[in-house]
Amino acid sequence: MSLSVEVENNSAESIVVKVVGEVDFSTVDKVLEVIDEYRHTAISLDFSGIGFIDSTGVGLILRSVMELADTGAK
């Protein structure tokens, strides 16, 4: 399974995390590492390049949104 995660600076206060490939049990940790690294920055997740996502990937999205909201991030 292949996955690439790129971070693009949108501005000084925000980034875009662009995810391309397959998000599943074997690749989800790579996305989580990037989200955790930038958790104090406004993050936009770009999943337009995802060819496949399983329930682990969907859980990643929900977990990330809830955790970031709890910290006051956008």
C-alpha positions in Angstrom: 0.0 0.0 0.0 1.4 3.4 -0.9 0.8 6.7 0.8 2.4 10.1 0.6 1.7 12.9 3.0 2.9 16.4 2.1 2.6 19.6 4.1 2.1 22.8 2.3 2.3 26.2 4.1 -0.9 28.0 3.4 0.1 31.0 5.6 2.1 31.7 8.7 -0.8 30.3 10.8 -2.1 27.5 8.7 -1.0 24.5 6.6 -2.6 22.0 4.2 -1.8 18.3 4.8 -2.2 16.7 1.4 -2.7 12.9 1.6 -2.3 10.8 -1.6 -2.7 7.1 -1.9 -4.4 4.6 0.4 -5.3 5.3 4.0 -5.8 2.0 5.9 -4.5 0.2 9.0 -1.0 -0.1 7.6 -0.6 3.6 6.6 -2.8 5.6 9.1 0.1 6.2 11.5 2.0 8.2 8.9 -0.9 10.7 8.6 -1.3 10.8 12.4 2.4 11.7 12.9 2.0 14.7 10.6 -1.2 15.9 12.3 0.3 15.5 15.7 3.4 17.5 14.6 1.3 20.4 13.5 -1.5 20.2 16.1 -1.0 23.9 17.2 -1.5 25.1 13.7 -4.7 25.5 11.7 -4.8 22.4 9.5 -6.7 21.7 6.4 -6.8 18.1 5.3 -6.8 17.5 1.6 -7.9 14.0 0.8 -8.7 14.6 -2.8 -5.8 12.2 -3.8 -7.0 9.2 -1.8 -7.8 6.2 -3.9 -8.9 4.0 -1.0 -9.9 4.6 2.6 -11.0 1.9 5.0 -12.7 2.3 8.4 -9.3 3.0 10.1 -8.9 6.0 7.8 -12.4 7.2 8.5 -11.7 6.8 12.2 -8.5 8.9 11.7 -10.6 11.8 10.3 -13.1 11.7 13.1 -10.4 11.3 15.9 -8.3 14.1 14.4 -11.2 16.5 14.2 -12.4 15.8 17.8 -8.8 16.1 19.2 -8.0 19.3 17.4 -11.4 20.8 18.4 -10.6 19.9 22.1 -7.4 21.9 21.9 -9.1 24.9 20.3 -7.4 24.3 16.9 -9.2 24.8 13.7 
